[in-house]
Amino acid sequence: MAQQRVRRSSWGGLLFTVLGLCLGSGVARAELPSTAVARGAPDEGNDRVEAALLMDVAQVKPGDSFRVGVRFRMDPGWHIYWKNPGESGLASEVSWDTPGTTVGELQWPAPSTFRTSDGYITTYGYADEVLLFAEARASEKAVGSLQLSAAADVLVCEVHCLPAQLMLTRGLAVGPETRPDSAHAPSFDAARARVPVSPESSGHAVTLALDAKPLTAGQPFTGTLTVTGPRGQPVPAVEKDFFVPERIPGIARLALAPVAGRPGTFKLEGEAAPDVPPKEPRFAGVLRLGPVAAGSPSLTLNLPLAPVAAPGAEATPEPKPPAVVATAVAPESSLSLGLVLLFAFLGGALLNLMPCVFPVLALKAYGFTRTVHAERGQVGLHALAYAGGIVGSLLVLAVVVLALRAGGSSVGWGFQFQEPLFVAAVAAVLVAFALNLFGLYTVGTDGTALVEKVDASHGFARSAGEGVLAVVLATPCSAPLLGTAVGFALAAGPATVLVTFFMLGLGLALPFCLLVLVPGLTKFLPKPGAWMERGKQLLGFALLGTTVWLVWVMGGLTGVDGMARLLAFLAVVGLGAWLYGLVQGASGGRKAAGVAAVVVVLAVGGVLSLRFEETGPAVRKGSAVAEAQPWDEAAVAEALKAGQPVFIDFTADWCLTCKFNERTVLAREEVRAAFAQHKVAFFVADWTRRDERISAKLAGFGRAGVPMYMVVSPAAPDKPEVLSELLTPDSVIDAVRRAAGRVTDAT
């Protein structure tokens, strides 16, 4: 029997209550086994706490990882305690009994601070609801089902306190694949977002300096804590109760106070315990940066303090400057807002040269060829509508990014392509658009009248829609300067994000704005004629080619089964377009019935086919990446320790710029030969699906998305070289030689 004890129970022999039904988290409701739910702390006929044993999978494959946790729900006004309860209360405890499963360390979301009405006693814990969870791994030899049990000991308090001991048990099916539990996985994601992160993973730098060392047992001490954000930026102002200390052997009291006028600088005040501890104490706790509502990160701090001496020992001032204990400084350490906005504009313009946008550019060129000659006086309005569609959709994307960030999620450029349903929706729009170009149906006007005057409102709406489509297809690509600009914006405030995305949209719309702004350019466009009907149909095949790429992206997200489901849904979209074309010319009830039939076909087809399950990362074949190993900080450190230069490829299946670099640069023979000659350790950080570790690493170097390429020398592991988004063989080989040359120079 594999049993892990997070903390020994301090309450024994108490009765516990088992109920049969529990409401699932969020808006979804999910039935749990009766043994997986328990209530306790009875008071005036009501149980003040309910606990439920949750897992983020409905079935697990032998050897796979999953998350397991206990969700506590407290009555209004009641709370339980954090691992350090503070000046009163008892720490919450969870014990696991999980034969055939290994359970890791309990993860604690950042706690709240509670005070008595007179302010005399301060405690730390959770009100309303909290999920305490851990990473678990099923045994390689697991068969049938796994039995997981948890014993939770909590003290539930309002004005008075009640103990509760809650026993929870449930089974987990073992099968050929791991299937997520869609009802409860979001609860684990939300809890993970609330767990404090280390300064290294978030890109922050932390320094601690004591005013005198060593500490004296039973005596107060002071010092200064300094925190800087990614790329050396100042951190936002903190709110009340921004710091929660952990229990620290040898330290009786520990508190931080912000220094006025110096964001990120805090005055440290503490007191050593009366007894000398056996080893040097550490400064440990949770530091919340910025407002909670803005999704500001919480850092978990664990820094060396100083030895504690017995009373009578002489303390000496600390003359040395503080040493940085956790850093991740990006190469672009200082950028002005004006330069960032220029980068955003130029990066948006360069996106027009990326393969993602080619189909829409060709489609827009076709449309402008028609409207320039048929509606010469209207071309400016069409260009304005196209630019408005681009800028408007990018501002909507910026608002979505800000909303997700406020909710605690880490997002970046192209993040929406990590969602299978979004990929399916874009593919469906492209297929519908292509079938329209093939003439299967028309939108608003007769599609055969190519040279007739187009209805103005319909034409402007189409131009705006093409602008939206350009943004949707541009986000999987990156361009020089774009990553730096978007990365800077996402690390700044909401106003900077909105202005940066606005400038990016202006740059993306630049080519067709030039047709209006520069006199005489329109004369280079060909005159409309019969060729345009064939050209329109050819552009339909270009959109279908983009759809093929999206089906491949879906395969990377959900496997072959997901690709088949997407193809089935696209067939349903084709059927709906065909039915719509049949009834489009009808009138009255026949047309209404036909449109209703199309809606029913699409709805039923979507419900039956759009059910996706994520798969594990696939091995890429046919490129240099197939020879790489998955990125892991420990593996990177091991390679550097062995004296190997390290090359890290931050990539994703949906990133066309990444794929272009892999096939045209990283797979070239001379690049492979340079890697072999210098014994380069090649790592791939795959961001196809969401990965908070990769998101944090990108943010730490001022990047909002992939690609990012990093070369690290064993002689200077704290000074990695970040390459351009668009690689060349020479740039990669030269960077590898520089990294290897530092080792030679150092020896």
N, C-alpha and C positions, 0 to 999 in steps of 0.2 A: 504494500500500500504506500503510494507516494503522498506524503502529507507535508504541507508547508504552513508554518505558523507565522503570521505577520506580527502578532503581538499576543502574549499569553493572556488568556481571559482573566479579568479581575472580578467577574460576577458569575457565581455558580449557583446551581440548584434552583434557578428561577423558572417559572412556567413560561411557555411561549405559545402563541396562538397561530394556527395555520388556517389560511383561507383558500378558497378555490378559484378566485378570479381576480385578475389585476388588469387595469387599463394600461395599454402600451404607451410609450412616450410619444410626444408630438401629437399630430392630428390623427395618426394611425392608431387603431385599437388592435391589440393582439392578445389572444388567450394564452395564459401560462398555466402549466400544471399546478394543481393545488399545493403541492409540496414546495413550489418555487416562490410562494408568496407567504408572508407572515406579518402580523401586526402585534404591537406591544405597547408598553407604557400606558396601561389603562388609567383613565382619570375622569371621574364624573360620568362614567358610562361610555366614554369615547377612548379609543386607542389613539395615542398622540403620534405614533410613527408607524409607517408601513415600509417593509423591505421586500424587494423582489430580486431574484437571481436572474440576470440577463446575460445573453451572449449575442455577439454580432453575426453569428452564422447559424443556419438551420441544419447544416450538415457539414462535416469536416472530413477532409482526406487525411489518411495516416501521414504523419510527419509535418502537416501544415500548421500554421499559426492562426490564432484567432484571439478575440478579446472576451474576457469574462468579468463581470462586476456585480456589485450589489447597489441597487438604486434605492435610496432612502427618500421617502416623502413625509414631511412633517406637517402637522396642523398649523394653520396661521398663527404666528406669534411664538412658535416653538422652534428650537434649533438643536442640532447635535454638534459635536466638537471635532476640530482638526487634530492632526497628530501632535501638535503642541496646543493644549486647550487654553493656555494663558494662566491667569492668576486664580482661576477656579475651574471646576469641571473635571472631566476625565476624557482622555483621548479615545476616539472611536477605534474599534479593533475589528479586523476581519481575519478569520482563520479558514484555510482551505483544506479540504480532504478530497483529493482528485486522483484516484488510481488510474494509471495510464495517461496522465496529463501532467505536464510540468507548468507550474504557474510562476510568473515572474513577480517583481516587486510591485507593491500597490502604488497606483498613481493617484495623487491628491490634487484636485483642482484648487486654484487659489482661493483661500478662505475669506470670509467677511469678518469684520471686527464688531463685537458686541460690548456694550458698557452698561453697568447698572445705572439706575436713574440718578444716583448721586455722583456718577463718574468715578467712583472709587475703585471698582473692579473691572478689568478689561479681559475679555476672553476672545477666542478665535474659533470659528466654526462655520456651519452651513444652515441656512433657513430654507424653507419651501421644499427644495428638491436638490439632490446631489447624487452623482454616480461615481462611486469609488471602484476603480477597475484595474485590471492587470493584463499583461500580454501572456498568453498561454500557448502551449504547443502540444499537439496530440502525439502520442507515441507512434513510431514507425510500424509497430506491431499491432496497433489498435484494430479491432474488428467489432462488428455488430454495433455497439453503442458504448459511450463513455458515461460514467456516473460522476457528477460534480456536486460537491456539497460545500456550503459556506456557513460558518457560525459568526454572527455579527453581534458584538457587545457594544452598546451605545448608551450614553446618558442623554436623555431628552429633557430640555429645560425651557421654561418660560420664566415665571417668578420663582417657582419651585422646580425641582428636578426629579425625574423618574428614570430608573434603570430599565433597560430592555435587552433581553437576550433572544435573538431571532435565529432559528435554524432553517436553512433553505437547501433543497435538493432537487435536481432535475437531471434528465438524461440528454445526451447529444448523439445523434445518429452519426455513424461512420460510413462513408460511402466513397465511390471512385473519384469524386470531385468535391471541392469545398463550395457550398452555396451560401451566399450572404442572407441574413435575416433583415429584410427591408424595413420591418417594423421597428427594430431596435438599433440597427447600425447607426442611424443618425444621432441617437442619444450618445453613443460612444464617440462619434466625431465631435459633437458639441462639448462633451466632457474633455476630450483631448485638447480642444482649442483653449480650454480654461486652465490647463496644466502649465505651470511656469516653465520657461525654457532657459537653457544655459546661455550666458552671454556669447559664447563661441558660436552657437547655432543661430543666434539672432543678429550677429554682426556688431554687437555692442562691445565697448572696451570699459573695463572696470579697474580702478586703482584704489588702494586703501593705504592710508598712512596714519600711524599712531603718533601722538604727540610725545610719548615716552615709552621706552621698553626697559626691562620686562614689566608685565603687570604685577601688581601686588595683591595678594590674597586679601579679600575683604575690603579693598579700596576701589574708589572710582577711577575711571580712565576716560580719555577723550581722543578723538582723531578726526580724520576727514575721509569721506568716501566720494569718489568722482566717477560719474558715468557719462560716456559719450556715445552717440548713436552711430549707425553705419556711416562709413566714410568720414568720420570725425564730426558729424553734425551734432548740434546740441539736442538734448532730449526735451520733450515737452514738460511743462509745469505739472507737478504731481498734485493729486487731490488729498483730502483728509484720509487718514488711515492707509497710507500708501505702503507701509512696511510692516511685515509680520515676522517676528523672529522665530527661529526653531528652538527647541530645547538644546542647550549647549552645555555639556559638562564643564564645570569650572567657571561659568559665567552666570551671575545671579540676575543681571538686568542688562538689556541692550535696547537702544532706541536711536532713531535717526530723525533729524530735523532739517528741512531744506534751508539753504543759505540764500537770503534775499538777494535778488538781482543776479544770481549765478545758477541758471538752470542746470541740473545734473550734479550739483555739488551739495553734499549733505554733511552736517555736523554730527559726528558719532559721540554718543555718551553711553557709558556702560559701567558696570560694577562687577569686579571679580568675586567669585564665591569665597566664603571664609576658608574653605579647605583647598589646599593645593592639588589640582587634578594630576593624574598619572602621566598625561601627555598634553602637549600644547593645544589649547582650544582653538576653534575656528569660528570665523564670522559666518553665520548661516542664517538664511531667511528668504522671504519672498518680497521682492521690490516691484511694485506696480508703477509703471511709467505712464503718465498722462491719464485722461479721463477714462473711466470704465466704459461709458457709452460709446466712445470712439473706437473701441476694440484695441486699446493700447496694450502692448505686451506686458506680461509679468515675468520678471527674471528670477531664477533661483540662484542665490549667491552662496558660495562656499569657499571662503578665502582664509588663508592663515592669519591669525591674530598675532599672538606673541606668547612666549612662555610666561607662566605665573610663578612668582617667587614668594617665599614666606615673608611676613611682615618684618621690616628692618632692613631688607635688601635695598640698595640704592638704585633708583630708576634713572636712566640717562636719556637725554633728548635724542630723538631719532634724526641724524643729520642727513641721511641719504634720501634722495627723491624717491617717491613711490614707484614700484615696478608694475608694469602692466601685466595683469594675470590672465586676461582673457581678451584677445583681440581678433578682429577679422576686418582689416582695413582694405577698402577697395582701391584699385589703382587710381580712379578718378576721385581724388580726395577733396577737390574744391572746384565747384562749378557754380557760376552765377545763374540766376534765373533767366536772364536774357540769352545766355549761351545755350541753356537747355531748350528754350523755346525755338532758337534757331536750329538746333539739332533735331527737334521734333518736326519742324517744317521740312528740312532737307531729307530727314528719314522718311517722311510721308511721301515726298516726291520720288525718292529712290524706290519705294515700294512698287511704283508703276513698272519697274524693270524686273520685278520678281515674278516667277512663273505662276504664283497663286492668282495674280490679277489679270493675266493674259486673256482668259476667256471674256471677262467683262470689258476689258479695254477694246477687244475686237468688236464686241457687241455694241459698245458705245460709239466706236468709229463708224460702224454701219448706220446707226441711228443719226449721227451727225451728218453723214453724207446725204441722207435723205432730207433732214430738216434744214440744213444750210441752204440748199437750193430751192426747196419747196416752200420754206417759210423763212426767208432771209431776215425778216424783221423780228422773228421769234427766237432766233438762235441764242441770243443772250439770256432769255428767260429759261431756255432748256439747260444751258450751262449752269445757271443759278440754281435750278431745281436739282441737277445732278450733284452740285457742290453741297446744296442743302441736305440732300439725302445722306451724303458722306459725313458731313459735320454733325448733323443731328443724330445719326446712329452711333457715331463715336462718343458723343456726349451722353447718350443713353448708356453705352458700354461703360463710360467713366462713372456714372451714377451707380450702376450695378456693382462695379468694382468697389466703390466706396461703401455701399451697403453691405457687401460681403465682408469687407475688412472690418466694419463696425461690429459685425457679428462674430468676429474672431477668426475668420477664414483667411488663409494666405493665398492670394491670387496673383496672377501675372499675365503678361501678353499671351493671348491664345489659350487662356485657361478653359474657355468654353468647349474646346475640342477634346477635353478630357471627359466630357459627358456624352455617353452613347446616344441619348435622346436628341441632343442638339445636333450631333452628326447626322442622325437619321432625318431630322427636320430639314437641314440644309440640302441633303441629297434629294429629298422629295421636292423641294422648291426647284432645284436644278433640273430634275426630270420633267416637272411640269413646264418649266420655262422652255426646255428643249422641244417638247411636244408642241408647244405653241409656235415655235419657229418652224417646225416641220409642217404646220398648217392643220394639225389635228383639230384644233379649236382656235378661236380668236378671242381677244379681250377687248370688248367695247366697240370695235369697228371692223370693217371688212378687211381681212388681211391681204387680199389680192390687189387692193388698190394702193400699190406701193408709192405711186407718184402723186396720188390725190392728196388734197389738204387734210391733215390729221386734226382730229378734234383736239382743241388746245388743252382742255383740262385733262383729258386722257393722256396726251403726250407728255405733259409736265409730270403727271403722276408716274408715268413709266420711267421718265428720266430720274426722278427721285428714287424710285425703286431700284434702278440700276446702281445708283450711288450706295444704297443700303447693301445690295449684293456685293459690290466691290469691297466694302468693309468686312463683310462676313468672310469672303474668300481671302482677304489680305491678312487676317489675323494669324493664320498658321505660318506666315512668312516673317522673316526679320530682315532688316537692311542695316548697312552701316549707319551709325549715329542713333538709330532708333532705340536700341536696347538701353543705351546710356540715358537718353532723354526720358523714356518711360520708367526706367528704374529709379531715376532721381525723383520723378513725380510721385511714384507710389510710396516713396519714403518720406514725402513731404505732406503738407496739409491738403484738404479738399480743394481749395481754390487753385493750387498749383496743378493738381490732377486735371481739373476741368480745363484750365487754360492750355496745358500741354496737349491734351487730346484735341482741343479745338485747333491748335496750330498744326497738329499732325493731319487733321482732316483737310485743312487748307492745302497742305503739301500734296496729299493724295489726289485732290481735285485739280491740281495745277495744270496738267496737260490740256484739259478741255477748257479751263478758264482762259488759257493762252489763246485759244481760237477766237475768243471774244475780245480779249484785251489787246492783242497785237493785230493791227490792221493788215490785211492782205494774206494772212495764213490760210483762210478758207479757200482761196483759189487753187490751192494744191490738192484739195480733196477731189476725187473723181465725181463726174456727173452721174446722177441716178439714171437707171435704165433697167432693162430686162435682167441684166446680170445680178441685180440685187436680190431677186427671188432665190436664185441658187446660192448666193452668198449668205443669205439668211439661214438657209437649211444647213449649209456647211458650219455655221456658228453653232447650230444645235448639236452637231457632233462634238464640237469643242466642249460644250457644257456636259455632254455625256462622258467625255474623257475625264473631266473633273469629278464626275460622279463615281467613275471607276476608282479614282484615288480615294474618295471618301469611303467606299466599300472596303478598300484595303486598310484604311485607318480603323474602321470598325472591327476588322479582324484582329488588329493589334490590341484593341480595347476589350473585346468580348470573345475572341476566338472564331473558329469556323462556323459554329452554331449562330453566333451573332451576325456574321456575314450573310448566312442563309436567310435569317429573319429579316434583315434589311432588304435583301433582294426581293423577298416575298412582298414586303410592304411597297417597294417601288413598282412591282407589277400591279399592285392594287391602285397606286397613284395613276399608272398608265390607263388602267381600266376606267377610273373615275374621269380622266381627261377625255377618253373616247366617248363615254356616256354623255358628258357635258357637250362635246361637239355635236352629237346626234340631236340634242334637244335645243341647241343654242338658237337656231332659227325659228323655233316654235314660239307660240304666244299663249298667254293665259294659263289655264290649269295644266296643260301638258308640259309647259316649260317648268312650272313650279314643281310638278311631280318629278320631273327629271332631275332638277337641282337637288331636291330632297333625297332622291335615290343616290346621287353622287355623295352627298354628305353621309348617308347611312353606310355606303360601301367603304368610304375612307375611315369612318369611325370604327366599324366592325373590324376592318383589316388592321387598323392600328392597334386596337385592343388585343387582337389575337397574335400579332406578330412582334410588336414593339415591347418585348420583355427580354431584357438583356442581363447577363451575368458576367462580371469581370473575370478574366482569366489571369494566370500568372504571366510574367514577362516572357515573351518568346525570344529565342536566339536569332539574331539577325544573320542572314546568310548572304554571301556574295559581296561583302565589303569588309573593310578593315575592322569594323566593329565586331564581327563574328569572332575575332581573335582576342577581344578584350574581356575583362572580368567585371562583374557588377561593382559599382562604386561603393566603397565603404571606408569611413574615416580610419578605422583600425587597420584595414588592409593597406591603405595609402601610407599610413605611418610606418607600417612594417616594411614596405618597399623602400621608403626613404631611409629608414634605419639601415637597410641592406646596401645603401649607396646607389640605388637606382633612380634616375630621373623619372618623373611621373607625368603622364599626359592624361587629362580628364576631359572627356567629351560629354557635356551636358546636352542631351538631345531628346527628341520625342518622335514617335512614328508619324504624327500629324504635321510635323514641322518640315515643310518642303525645302527651306534653306538648309536644314540639317541633312536631309537626304542628298541634296546637291553636293554639299561638302564631302559627305561620306564617299560618294561614287566618283567624284572628279578629283578629289585630293587625297583623302585618307586611304583610299584603296589603291593608289598608284604605287608602282613598284619601287620608285626611288624613296618614297616616304616610308614604306614598309622596311626597306633596306636600312634607312637611317635609324628607325626604331630598333631594328635588330642589332645594328652596329653599336649603338649606345646603350643597349639593354634597357630600353624604356619600358616601364610598367604602364600598360594601357588600361584605363578604367572608363566605364560608361555609366553615367548617371541618367537613367531613363525616366523622363518626366511625362511619358505618354499618359499615365494615370497619376492622380494626385499623390504627391509625396512631400510631406512637410519638411523633411530633412533637406531635400533638394531645393524647395522654395526658400528656405532660410539661407541656404548657401548662396543661391542666386542673389537674394536681397542683400546679403553681406558684401557682395561685390558690385552693388549698384545696378543689378540687372533685373528686369521684370519678367523675362522669359528666356527661352532657348532660341538659338544655340548660344552656348558659351564654351570656350575652349581655354583650358588652363594648363600651363606647363610649370612644374615645380621642381626645383633643384634640391638635391639632398644637402647641398652646402648652404642653402638659404631657404629652408622650408617655410619661413614666415613671410617670404617675399615672392609669391607666385606671379607668373607673367600671364596676363589674360590677353588672348589673341583677338583679332577682328572677327566679326560675325561671318564675313566672307573670306574663306581660307584660300591660300595659294600653296602649292608644294614648297616653294622657297621659304615662305613665312613659317611653315611648320618645321621644316628641316633646320632653318636657322635658329628657331627657338629651342629645339632639342639640343642643338650643338652648344648653345649658350648655357643651357642647364647642365649638360655634361661637362662643359669647360669649367664651370665654377667648381665642380668636384675636383677636377685636375688641379686647378689653381690652389684649392684648399689643402690638397695633399702635398 
